[in-house]
Amino acid sequence: MKQRITILGGGLSGLLIGYRLKKLGFKIQILEARNRLGGRISTVLSANETPVEMGATWFGEQHINLLALLKELGLSYFEQHMKGTAYFEAFSMTPPQSIDIPDDNPSYRIAGGTSSLIKVLAEYFDKEEVYLNQQVKELDFNNDVVMITTDHRSFETDIVISTLPPALLVNSIKFSPSISSELSDIAKSTHTWMQDAIKVALVYKEPFWRNKNISGTLFSNVGPVTEFYDHSNYEVTKYALCGFINSGYSQFSKAERKEKIISQLERLLGSEVLGYVAYEEIIWSEESFTKDKEQGNTFVYPHQNNGNAVFSQDYFNNKFYISGTETSSHFPGYIEGAVFSANKIVSKIVNYL
């Protein structure tokens, strides 16, 4: 009889692990603390049903594991629109420069939004296999059966696989017996991808920038916007601009942020910017199940400890495994890293059992 496996986290890694192991005959449970699946993949349907990416978005030809998964699941992707004038704003006292973006290393987006990947994987599970709004509080490995306690109920299982950000894992869950100090220390100082990002999007009825031969791409050292891109959909029937702003702007109110963003974009792209029909934003540091509050204001370098060997070990006599994009030795922090880590842990489980 195949063992019961419980996966902590219903993001891409968690769903892909569950998808592959269920196909191999294992009994699967997925516990997700949020009220939705996807984790840091979040495609929001804004005004006019325009899909805008508030989380993971871009990938490249070097991301071979993700490309293989898209092919396996029958999902299409398309090249990020970069044609036309792009701008670089180096200093506040000098006008923006027009720049050319090389087309020899294109980025891609998933048709229908990155969440299409989550939706396809989620459809493979039955209702009794996926539990939302279940924040895990304790893992007890003292007996043959692992006991999982959430803020609402308890679960029994044989094996636990965590796909949570490592810092969040060790600071929000009580382990019995305690985990090693090495794992705890490294996990606490591991960078969580997107944890300080602020993404914003503006939706339009028409792509005014394309009509002016502007790519929609801009980079700025001035801010608040630091990177912005054309975010029209695959069919080029829905139109938006989307990107990142400086994380320091989290101190402002939403209204203040929006005012500063619109002012900058109007200066760079023209008065047509004012004709937006919707504004979307997400501050990932305020997302309870992304950034670990215990890290506080401690500075963690981008990708710090990502892919550390401590995450490749198994614990509690092969009853506990760690996965997720931060644990990947291959493109950690990216969608590719999430896929790679999921594939690796599945191989490990299968080889062991």
C-alpha atoms as a printed R data frame, in Angstrom:
    type eleno elety resid chain resno       x      y       z
1   ATOM     1    CA   MET     A     1   0.000  0.000   0.000
2   ATOM     2    CA   LYS     A     2   1.355  3.424  -0.984
3   ATOM     3    CA   GLN     A     3   2.125  5.756   1.896
4   ATOM     4    CA   ARG     A     4   0.121  8.878   2.710
5   ATOM     5    CA   ILE     A     5   1.929 12.088   1.822
6   ATOM     6    CA   THR     A     6   0.905 15.535   3.047
7   ATOM     7    CA   ILE     A     7   2.258 18.589   1.257
8   ATOM     8    CA   LEU     A     8   2.469 21.921   3.030
9   ATOM     9    CA   GLY     A     9   1.772 24.727   0.571
10  ATOM    10    CA   GLY     A    10  -0.455 24.862  -2.497
11  ATOM    11    CA   GLY     A    11   1.861 26.864  -4.729
12  ATOM    12    CA   LEU     A    12   3.464 25.550  -7.909
13  ATOM    13    CA   SER     A    13   5.952 23.239  -6.175
14  ATOM    14    CA   GLY     A    14   3.324 21.778  -3.875
15  ATOM    15    CA   LEU     A    15   0.766 21.191  -6.601
16  ATOM    16    CA   LEU     A    16   3.319 19.708  -8.985
17  ATOM    17    CA   ILE     A    17   4.633 17.337  -6.320
18  ATOM    18    CA   GLY     A    18   1.090 16.267  -5.528
19  ATOM    19    CA   TYR     A    19   0.220 15.886  -9.199
20  ATOM    20    CA   ARG     A    20   3.197 13.640  -9.908
21  ATOM    21    CA   LEU     A    21   2.905 11.532  -6.748
22  ATOM    22    CA   LYS     A    22  -0.837 11.021  -7.149
23  ATOM    23    CA   LYS     A    23  -0.256  9.736 -10.675
24  ATOM    24    CA   LEU     A    24   2.146  7.223  -9.118
25  ATOM    25    CA   GLY     A    25  -0.548  5.982  -6.735
26  ATOM    26    CA   PHE     A    26   0.256  7.819  -3.507
27  ATOM    27    CA   LYS     A    27  -2.512  9.162  -1.290
28  ATOM    28    CA   ILE     A    28  -2.116 12.942  -1.300
29  ATOM    29    CA   GLN     A    29  -3.199 15.789   0.951
30  ATOM    30    CA   ILE     A    30  -2.315 19.435   0.250
31  ATOM    31    CA   LEU     A    31  -2.635 21.970   3.073
32  ATOM    32    CA   GLU     A    32  -2.660 25.640   2.080
33  ATOM    33    CA   ALA     A    33  -2.852 28.502   4.587
34  ATOM    34    CA   ARG     A    34  -4.319 30.984   2.106
35  ATOM    35    CA   ASN     A    35  -7.879 30.980   0.810
36  ATOM    36    CA   ARG     A    36  -6.554 30.273  -2.681
37  ATOM    37    CA   LEU     A    37  -3.980 28.092  -4.413
38  ATOM    38    CA   GLY     A    38  -0.947 29.444  -6.252
39  ATOM    39    CA   GLY     A    39   1.226 30.987  -3.563
40  ATOM    40    CA   ARG     A    40   3.334 33.674  -5.198
41  ATOM    41    CA   ILE     A    41   1.680 33.002  -8.530
42  ATOM    42    CA   SER     A    42  -1.345 35.274  -8.684
43  ATOM    43    CA   THR     A    43  -3.079 36.366 -11.881
44  ATOM    44    CA   VAL     A    44  -5.767 38.946 -11.105
45  ATOM    45    CA   LEU     A    45  -8.681 39.479 -13.478
46  ATOM    46    CA   SER     A    46  -9.045 43.251 -13.461
47  ATOM    47    CA   ALA     A    47 -11.376 45.592 -15.377
48  ATOM    48    CA   ASN     A    48 -12.700 44.233 -18.680
49  ATOM    49    CA   GLU     A    49 -11.514 40.761 -17.575
50  ATOM    50    CA   THR     A    50  -7.933 41.875 -18.174
51  ATOM    51    CA   PRO     A    51  -5.451 39.411 -16.641
52  ATOM    52    CA   VAL     A    52  -2.597 41.106 -14.770
53  ATOM    53    CA   GLU     A    53   0.217 39.334 -12.980
54  ATOM    54    CA   MET     A    54   0.654 40.272  -9.344
55  ATOM    55    CA   GLY     A    55   3.201 37.512  -8.805
56  ATOM    56    CA   ALA     A    56   5.518 35.308 -10.850
57  ATOM    57    CA   THR     A    57   5.428 36.201 -14.534
58  ATOM    58    CA   TRP     A    58   8.427 35.907 -16.826
59  ATOM    59    CA   PHE     A    59  10.661 33.049 -17.919
60  ATOM    60    CA   GLY     A    60  13.220 32.350 -20.627
61  ATOM    61    CA   GLU     A    61  14.456 29.686 -22.999
62  ATOM    62    CA   GLN     A    62  16.999 28.560 -20.410
63  ATOM    63    CA   HIS     A    63  14.167 27.467 -18.101
64  ATOM    64    CA   ILE     A    64  13.981 24.006 -19.601
65  ATOM    65    CA   ASN     A    65  12.066 22.282 -16.801
66  ATOM    66    CA   LEU     A    66   9.265 24.838 -16.906
67  ATOM    67    CA   LEU     A    67   9.096 24.645 -20.700
68  ATOM    68    CA   ALA     A    68   8.851 20.846 -20.492
69  ATOM    69    CA   LEU     A    69   6.036 21.136 -17.940
70  ATOM    70    CA   LEU     A    70   4.088 23.596 -20.111
71  ATOM    71    CA   LYS     A    71   4.372 21.172 -23.008
72  ATOM    72    CA   GLU     A    72   3.305 18.263 -20.792
73  ATOM    73    CA   LEU     A    73   0.209 20.147 -19.630
74  ATOM    74    CA   GLY     A    74  -0.651 21.566 -23.065
75  ATOM    75    CA   LEU     A    75  -0.202 25.219 -22.069
76  ATOM    76    CA   SER     A    76   0.846 27.899 -24.554
77  ATOM    77    CA   TYR     A    77   3.181 30.805 -23.971
78  ATOM    78    CA   PHE     A    78   4.131 33.935 -25.884
79  ATOM    79    CA   GLU     A    79   6.978 36.402 -26.172
80  ATOM    80    CA   GLN     A    80   6.950 39.498 -23.991
81  ATOM    81    CA   HIS     A    81   6.217 42.549 -26.191
82  ATOM    82    CA   MET     A    82   9.288 44.803 -26.258
83  ATOM    83    CA   LYS     A    83   9.038 46.443 -29.679
84  ATOM    84    CA   GLY     A    84   9.127 50.216 -29.819
85  ATOM    85    CA   THR     A    85  10.831 52.911 -27.763
86  ATOM    86    CA   ALA     A    86  11.929 52.009 -24.253
87  ATOM    87    CA   TYR     A    87  13.043 54.491 -21.591
88  ATOM    88    CA   PHE     A    88  15.707 54.634 -18.919
89  ATOM    89    CA   GLU     A    89  15.516 57.270 -16.184
90  ATOM    90    CA   ALA     A    90  18.938 57.562 -14.576
91  ATOM    91    CA   PHE     A    91  18.562 60.767 -12.542
92  ATOM    92    CA   SER     A    92  15.676 62.965 -11.444
93  ATOM    93    CA   MET     A    93  17.323 66.099 -12.856
94  ATOM    94    CA   THR     A    94  17.924 64.713 -16.354
95  ATOM    95    CA   PRO     A    95  15.393 63.690 -19.018
96  ATOM    96    CA   PRO     A    96  14.826 59.979 -19.641
97  ATOM    97    CA   GLN     A    97  16.935 58.303 -22.299
98  ATOM    98    CA   SER     A    98  15.523 56.325 -25.202
99  ATOM    99    CA   ILE     A    99  17.133 52.895 -25.259
100 ATOM   100    CA   ASP     A   100  17.083 49.831 -27.468
101 ATOM   101    CA   ILE     A   101  16.220 46.479 -25.922
102 ATOM   102    CA   PRO     A   102  18.147 43.569 -27.471
103 ATOM   103    CA   ASP     A   103  15.864 40.939 -28.970
104 ATOM   104    CA   ASP     A   104  18.325 38.046 -28.787
105 ATOM   105    CA   ASN     A   105  17.220 36.845 -25.329
106 ATOM   106    CA   PRO     A   106  13.434 37.214 -25.162
107 ATOM   107    CA   SER     A   107  11.274 36.688 -22.101
108 ATOM   108    CA   TYR     A   108   7.966 34.820 -22.223
109 ATOM   109    CA   ARG     A   109   4.621 34.774 -20.450
110 ATOM   110    CA   ILE     A   110   2.040 32.017 -20.140
111 ATOM   111    CA   ALA     A   111  -1.068 32.519 -22.277
112 ATOM   112    CA   GLY     A   112  -4.053 33.279 -20.083
113 ATOM   113    CA   GLY     A   113  -1.815 34.195 -17.163
114 ATOM   114    CA   THR     A   114   0.631 32.319 -14.977
115 ATOM   115    CA   SER     A   115  -2.281 31.101 -12.861
116 ATOM   116    CA   SER     A   116  -3.332 28.944 -15.826
117 ATOM   117    CA   LEU     A   117  -0.539 26.634 -14.714
118 ATOM   118    CA   ILE     A   118  -2.007 26.454 -11.211
119 ATOM   119    CA   LYS     A   119  -5.540 25.899 -12.514
120 ATOM   120    CA   VAL     A   120  -4.559 22.943 -14.710
121 ATOM   121    CA   LEU     A   121  -2.673 21.224 -11.897
122 ATOM   122    CA   ALA     A   122  -5.425 21.917  -9.337
123 ATOM   123    CA   GLU     A   123  -8.055 20.268 -11.551
124 ATOM   124    CA   TYR     A   124  -6.296 16.940 -11.044
125 ATOM   125    CA   PHE     A   125  -7.203 16.788  -7.329
126 ATOM   126    CA   ASP     A   126 -10.425 15.827  -5.593
127 ATOM   127    CA   LYS     A   127 -12.011 18.115  -2.984
128 ATOM   128    CA   GLU     A   128 -10.907 15.912  -0.097
129 ATOM   129    CA   GLU     A   129  -7.285 16.173  -1.217
130 ATOM   130    CA   VAL     A   130  -6.904 19.966  -1.005
131 ATOM   131    CA   TYR     A   131  -7.547 21.973   2.148
132 ATOM   132    CA   LEU     A   132  -7.497 25.777   2.084
133 ATOM   133    CA   ASN     A   133  -7.319 28.097   5.104
134 ATOM   134    CA   GLN     A   134  -5.213 25.574   7.014
135 ATOM   135    CA   GLN     A   135  -2.249 27.267   8.661
136 ATOM   136    CA   VAL     A   136   0.009 24.561  10.048
137 ATOM   137    CA   LYS     A   137   1.008 25.180  13.665
138 ATOM   138    CA   GLU     A   138   2.746 21.970  14.722
139 ATOM   139    CA   LEU     A   139   4.362 18.847  13.258
140 ATOM   140    CA   ASP     A   140   4.766 15.882  15.610
141 ATOM   141    CA   PHE     A   141   7.149 13.153  14.446
142 ATOM   142    CA   ASN     A   142   7.350 11.261  17.749
143 ATOM   143    CA   ASN     A   143   5.275  8.283  16.581
144 ATOM   144    CA   ASP     A   144   5.037  6.121  13.481
145 ATOM   145    CA   VAL     A   145   2.198  8.313  12.231
146 ATOM   146    CA   VAL     A   146   2.992 12.010  11.790
147 ATOM   147    CA   MET     A   147   0.486 14.330  13.460
148 ATOM   148    CA   ILE     A   148  -0.161 17.706  11.814
149 ATOM   149    CA   THR     A   149  -2.009 20.394  13.763
150 ATOM   150    CA   THR     A   150  -3.396 23.433  11.964
151 ATOM   151    CA   ASP     A   151  -5.326 26.408  13.308
152 ATOM   152    CA   HIS     A   152  -8.567 24.506  12.552
153 ATOM   153    CA   ARG     A   153  -8.023 20.750  12.804
154 ATOM   154    CA   SER     A   154  -5.581 17.839  12.857
155 ATOM   155    CA   PHE     A   155  -4.324 15.522  10.123
156 ATOM   156    CA   GLU     A   156  -2.486 12.203  10.225
157 ATOM   157    CA   THR     A   157   0.029 11.194   7.571
158 ATOM   158    CA   ASP     A   158   3.126  9.112   6.885
159 ATOM   159    CA   ILE     A   159   5.339 11.688   5.161
160 ATOM   160    CA   VAL     A   160   5.360 15.504   5.149
161 ATOM   161    CA   ILE     A   161   6.824 17.604   2.339
162 ATOM   162    CA   SER     A   162   7.097 21.335   3.005
163 ATOM   163    CA   THR     A   163   7.125 23.790   0.107
164 ATOM   164    CA   LEU     A   164   6.879 26.836   2.370
165 ATOM   165    CA   PRO     A   165   9.567 29.536   2.273
166 ATOM   166    CA   PRO     A   166  12.226 28.145   4.631
167 ATOM   167    CA   ALA     A   167  12.212 31.126   7.006
168 ATOM   168    CA   LEU     A   168   8.443 30.935   7.308
169 ATOM   169    CA   LEU     A   169   8.617 27.174   7.855
170 ATOM   170    CA   VAL     A   170  10.954 27.220  10.849
171 ATOM   171    CA   ASN     A   171   9.570 30.358  12.488
172 ATOM   172    CA   SER     A   172   5.852 29.598  12.206
173 ATOM   173    CA   ILE     A   173   5.702 25.845  12.873
174 ATOM   174    CA   LYS     A   174   6.576 24.022  16.098
175 ATOM   175    CA   PHE     A   175   8.495 20.785  15.503
176 ATOM   176    CA   SER     A   176   8.431 17.858  17.891
177 ATOM   177    CA   PRO     A   177  11.175 16.744  18.309
178 ATOM   178    CA   SER     A   178  12.958 20.003  17.513
179 ATOM   179    CA   ILE     A   179  14.732 20.434  14.195
180 ATOM   180    CA   SER     A   180  18.514 20.759  14.120
181 ATOM   181    CA   SER     A   181  20.082 24.130  14.884
182 ATOM   182    CA   GLU     A   182  21.854 23.998  11.498
183 ATOM   183    CA   LEU     A   183  18.586 23.731   9.580
184 ATOM   184    CA   SER     A   184  16.944 26.346  11.781
185 ATOM   185    CA   ASP     A   185  19.755 28.888  11.470
186 ATOM   186    CA   ILE     A   186  20.143 28.535   7.712
187 ATOM   187    CA   ALA     A   187  16.393 28.614   7.072
188 ATOM   188    CA   LYS     A   188  15.968 31.758   9.164
189 ATOM   189    CA   SER     A   189  18.571 33.556   7.050
190 ATOM   190    CA   THR     A   190  17.266 32.318   3.685
191 ATOM   191    CA   HIS     A   191  15.928 34.879   1.244
192 ATOM   192    CA   THR     A   192  12.302 34.478   0.249
193 ATOM   193    CA   TRP     A   193  11.646 35.345  -3.378
194 ATOM   194    CA   MET     A   194   9.227 38.298  -3.843
195 ATOM   195    CA   GLN     A   195   9.139 39.043  -0.114
196 ATOM   196    CA   ASP     A   196   9.906 42.748  -0.539
197 ATOM   197    CA   ALA     A   197   8.416 43.250  -3.997
198 ATOM   198    CA   ILE     A   198   5.569 45.608  -4.768
199 ATOM   199    CA   LYS     A   199   3.856 44.961  -8.081
200 ATOM   200    CA   VAL     A   200   1.442 47.383  -9.703
201 ATOM   201    CA   ALA     A   201  -0.623 47.354 -12.874
202 ATOM   202    CA   LEU     A   202  -2.679 49.863 -14.830
203 ATOM   203    CA   VAL     A   203  -5.430 48.627 -17.140
204 ATOM   204    CA   TYR     A   204  -6.508 50.504 -20.304
205 ATOM   205    CA   LYS     A   205  -9.195 50.200 -22.941
206 ATOM   206    CA   GLU     A   206  -6.625 50.836 -25.677
207 ATOM   207    CA   PRO     A   207  -2.828 50.343 -25.828
208 ATOM   208    CA   PHE     A   208  -1.954 54.003 -26.272
209 ATOM   209    CA   TRP     A   209   1.766 53.242 -25.927
210 ATOM   210    CA   ARG     A   210   1.739 50.819 -28.859
211 ATOM   211    CA   ASN     A   211  -0.127 53.378 -30.937
212 ATOM   212    CA   LYS     A   212   2.762 55.795 -30.273
213 ATOM   213    CA   ASN     A   213   5.417 53.124 -31.033
214 ATOM   214    CA   ILE     A   214   6.361 52.989 -27.354
215 ATOM   215    CA   SER     A   215   7.155 49.524 -26.059
216 ATOM   216    CA   GLY     A   216   5.782 50.168 -22.598
217 ATOM   217    CA   THR     A   217   9.170 49.181 -21.179
218 ATOM   218    CA   LEU     A   218  10.887 51.525 -18.778
219 ATOM   219    CA   PHE     A   219  13.593 51.330 -16.148
220 ATOM   220    CA   SER     A   220  14.129 53.994 -13.527
221 ATOM   221    CA   ASN     A   221  16.622 54.790 -10.779
222 ATOM   222    CA   VAL     A   222  14.313 57.572  -9.654
223 ATOM   223    CA   GLY     A   223  11.089 55.748  -8.849
224 ATOM   224    CA   PRO     A   224   8.627 54.991  -7.598
225 ATOM   225    CA   VAL     A   225   8.382 52.708 -10.661
226 ATOM   226    CA   THR     A   226  11.637 50.818 -11.187
227 ATOM   227    CA   GLU     A   227  10.546 48.467 -14.019
228 ATOM   228    CA   PHE     A   228   7.441 48.558 -16.209
229 ATOM   229    CA   TYR     A   229   6.324 46.503 -19.202
230 ATOM   230    CA   ASP     A   230   3.538 46.059 -21.710
231 ATOM   231    CA   HIS     A   231   1.092 43.601 -20.196
232 ATOM   232    CA   SER     A   232  -1.364 43.061 -23.032
233 ATOM   233    CA   ASN     A   233  -2.749 39.549 -23.192
234 ATOM   234    CA   TYR     A   234  -1.779 36.798 -25.624
235 ATOM   235    CA   GLU     A   235  -4.612 37.675 -28.033
236 ATOM   236    CA   VAL     A   236  -3.795 41.420 -27.762
237 ATOM   237    CA   THR     A   237  -7.420 42.169 -26.878
238 ATOM   238    CA   LYS     A   238  -6.854 43.291 -23.274
239 ATOM   239    CA   TYR     A   239  -4.352 46.002 -22.416
240 ATOM   240    CA   ALA     A   240  -2.297 46.861 -19.354
241 ATOM   241    CA   LEU     A   241   1.065 48.073 -18.115
242 ATOM   242    CA   CYS     A   242   2.605 46.179 -15.212
243 ATOM   243    CA   GLY     A   243   5.787 46.098 -13.186
244 ATOM   244    CA   PHE     A   244   7.578 46.859  -9.942
245 ATOM   245    CA   ILE     A   245   7.967 49.881  -7.721
246 ATOM   246    CA   ASN     A   246  10.592 50.608  -5.085
247 ATOM   247    CA   SER     A   247   9.866 48.609  -1.919
248 ATOM   248    CA   GLY     A   248  10.319 51.732   0.206
249 ATOM   249    CA   TYR     A   249   6.971 53.017  -1.053
250 ATOM   250    CA   SER     A   250   5.192 50.533   1.206
251 ATOM   251    CA   GLN     A   251   5.313 53.296   3.845
252 ATOM   252    CA   PHE     A   252   2.807 55.369   1.875
253 ATOM   253    CA   SER     A   253  -0.935 54.848   1.675
254 ATOM   254    CA   LYS     A   254  -2.364 53.213  -1.441
255 ATOM   255    CA   ALA     A   255  -3.726 56.561  -2.624
256 ATOM   256    CA   GLU     A   256  -0.352 58.257  -2.123
257 ATOM   257    CA   ARG     A   257   1.493 55.464  -3.948
258 ATOM   258    CA   LYS     A   258  -0.890 55.584  -6.867
259 ATOM   259    CA   GLU     A   259  -0.582 59.371  -7.156
260 ATOM   260    CA   LYS     A   260   3.220 59.185  -7.252
261 ATOM   261    CA   ILE     A   261   3.194 56.317  -9.764
262 ATOM   262    CA   ILE     A   262   0.774 58.059 -12.111
263 ATOM   263    CA   SER     A   263   2.812 61.278 -11.929
264 ATOM   264    CA   GLN     A   264   6.011 59.468 -12.914
265 ATOM   265    CA   LEU     A   265   4.372 57.504 -15.732
266 ATOM   266    CA   GLU     A   266   2.666 60.613 -17.117
267 ATOM   267    CA   ARG     A   267   6.047 62.342 -17.242
268 ATOM   268    CA   LEU     A   268   7.618 59.409 -19.089
269 ATOM   269    CA   LEU     A   269   4.817 58.086 -21.307
270 ATOM   270    CA   GLY     A   270   2.466 61.043 -21.798
271 ATOM   271    CA   SER     A   271  -0.920 62.274 -20.603
272 ATOM   272    CA   GLU     A   272  -2.677 59.164 -21.963
273 ATOM   273    CA   VAL     A   273  -1.495 57.429 -18.786
274 ATOM   274    CA   LEU     A   274  -4.308 59.253 -16.966
275 ATOM   275    CA   GLY     A   275  -6.926 57.297 -18.923
276 ATOM   276    CA   TYR     A   276  -6.527 54.060 -16.962
277 ATOM   277    CA   VAL     A   277  -9.681 52.115 -16.050
278 ATOM   278    CA   ALA     A   278  -8.224 50.129 -13.152
279 ATOM   279    CA   TYR     A   279  -5.253 50.169 -10.806
280 ATOM   280    CA   GLU     A   280  -3.992 46.999  -9.110
281 ATOM   281    CA   GLU     A   281  -1.232 46.496  -6.563
282 ATOM   282    CA   ILE     A   282   0.157 43.971  -4.115
283 ATOM   283    CA   ILE     A   283   2.723 44.496  -1.368
284 ATOM   284    CA   TRP     A   284   4.174 41.048  -0.837
285 ATOM   285    CA   SER     A   285   5.831 41.926   2.483
286 ATOM   286    CA   GLU     A   286   2.332 42.413   3.913
287 ATOM   287    CA   GLU     A   287   1.213 38.985   2.703
288 ATOM   288    CA   SER     A   288   1.096 36.851   5.857
289 ATOM   289    CA   PHE     A   289   2.218 33.632   4.216
290 ATOM   290    CA   THR     A   290   5.107 35.051   2.180
291 ATOM   291    CA   LYS     A   291   7.431 37.168   4.281
292 ATOM   292    CA   ASP     A   292   8.403 35.824   7.669
293 ATOM   293    CA   LYS     A   293   7.678 38.526  10.246
294 ATOM   294    CA   GLU     A   294  10.347 37.110  12.568
295 ATOM   295    CA   GLN     A   295  13.028 38.304  10.145
296 ATOM   296    CA   GLY     A   296  11.821 41.826  10.898
297 ATOM   297    CA   ASN     A   297  14.039 44.443   9.320
298 ATOM   298    CA   THR     A   298  17.056 42.116   9.128
299 ATOM   299    CA   PHE     A   299  18.662 42.500   5.720
300 ATOM   300    CA   VAL     A   300  18.822 39.313   3.700
301 ATOM   301    CA   TYR     A   301  20.672 39.358   0.391
302 ATOM   302    CA   PRO     A   302  18.695 38.338  -2.721
303 ATOM   303    CA   HIS     A   303  18.955 34.545  -3.075
304 ATOM   304    CA   GLN     A   304  20.874 34.276   0.217
305 ATOM   305    CA   ASN     A   305  21.095 30.579   1.165
306 ATOM   306    CA   ASN     A   306  18.834 29.629  -1.741
307 ATOM   307    CA   GLY     A   307  19.690 26.095  -2.810
308 ATOM   308    CA   ASN     A   308  21.646 25.388   0.380
309 ATOM   309    CA   ALA     A   309  22.539 21.722   0.802
310 ATOM   310    CA   VAL     A   310  20.708 21.575   4.125
311 ATOM   311    CA   PHE     A   311  17.406 21.676   2.229
312 ATOM   312    CA   SER     A   312  18.303 18.577   0.219
313 ATOM   313    CA   GLN     A   313  18.474 16.363   3.281
314 ATOM   314    CA   ASP     A   314  15.591 14.337   4.662
315 ATOM   315    CA   TYR     A   315  14.679 14.509   8.342
316 ATOM   316    CA   PHE     A   316  12.948 12.487  11.064
317 ATOM   317    CA   ASN     A   317  13.833  9.095   9.552
318 ATOM   318    CA   ASN     A   318  12.720  9.963   6.024
319 ATOM   319    CA   LYS     A   319   9.395 11.386   7.179
320 ATOM   320    CA   PHE     A   320  10.105 15.050   6.405
321 ATOM   321    CA   TYR     A   321  11.348 16.646   3.188
322 ATOM   322    CA   ILE     A   322  11.787 20.270   2.100
323 ATOM   323    CA   SER     A   323  11.048 21.632  -1.369
324 ATOM   324    CA   GLY     A   324  10.083 24.929  -2.982
325 ATOM   325    CA   THR     A   325  11.824 27.409  -5.232
326 ATOM   326    CA   GLU     A   326  14.158 28.743  -2.500
327 ATOM   327    CA   THR     A   327  15.532 25.229  -1.960
328 ATOM   328    CA   SER     A   328  16.404 24.658  -5.617
329 ATOM   329    CA   SER     A   329  20.027 24.456  -6.723
330 ATOM   330    CA   HIS     A   330  18.863 25.387 -10.241
331 ATOM   331    CA   PHE     A   331  17.400 28.891 -10.791
332 ATOM   332    CA   PRO     A   332  16.296 29.324  -7.165
333 ATOM   333    CA   GLY     A   333  13.619 31.958  -6.680
334 ATOM   334    CA   TYR     A   334  12.233 31.576 -10.209
335 ATOM   335    CA   ILE     A   335   9.303 29.575 -11.556
336 ATOM   336    CA   GLU     A   336  11.924 27.269 -13.032
337 ATOM   337    CA   GLY     A   337  13.327 26.671  -9.551
338 ATOM   338    CA   ALA     A   338   9.884 25.724  -8.256
339 ATOM   339    CA   VAL     A   339   9.476 23.133 -11.017
340 ATOM   340    CA   PHE     A   340  13.020 21.793 -10.636
341 ATOM   341    CA   SER     A   341  12.702 21.364  -6.868
342 ATOM   342    CA   ALA     A   342   9.346 19.600  -7.254
343 ATOM   343    CA   ASN     A   343  10.715 17.160  -9.825
344 ATOM   344    CA   LYS     A   344  13.763 16.484  -7.648
345 ATOM   345    CA   ILE     A   345  11.772 15.725  -4.495
346 ATOM   346    CA   VAL     A   346   9.434 13.401  -6.408
347 ATOM   347    CA   SER     A   347  12.429 11.438  -7.684
348 ATOM   348    CA   LYS     A   348  13.817 11.270  -4.160
349 ATOM   349    CA   ILE     A   349  10.535  9.987  -2.702
350 ATOM   350    CA   VAL     A   350  10.118  7.384  -5.435
351 ATOM   351    CA   ASN     A   351  13.704  6.145  -5.111
352 ATOM   352    CA   TYR     A   352  13.429  5.886  -1.342
353 ATOM   353    CA   LEU     A   353  10.026  4.204  -1.219
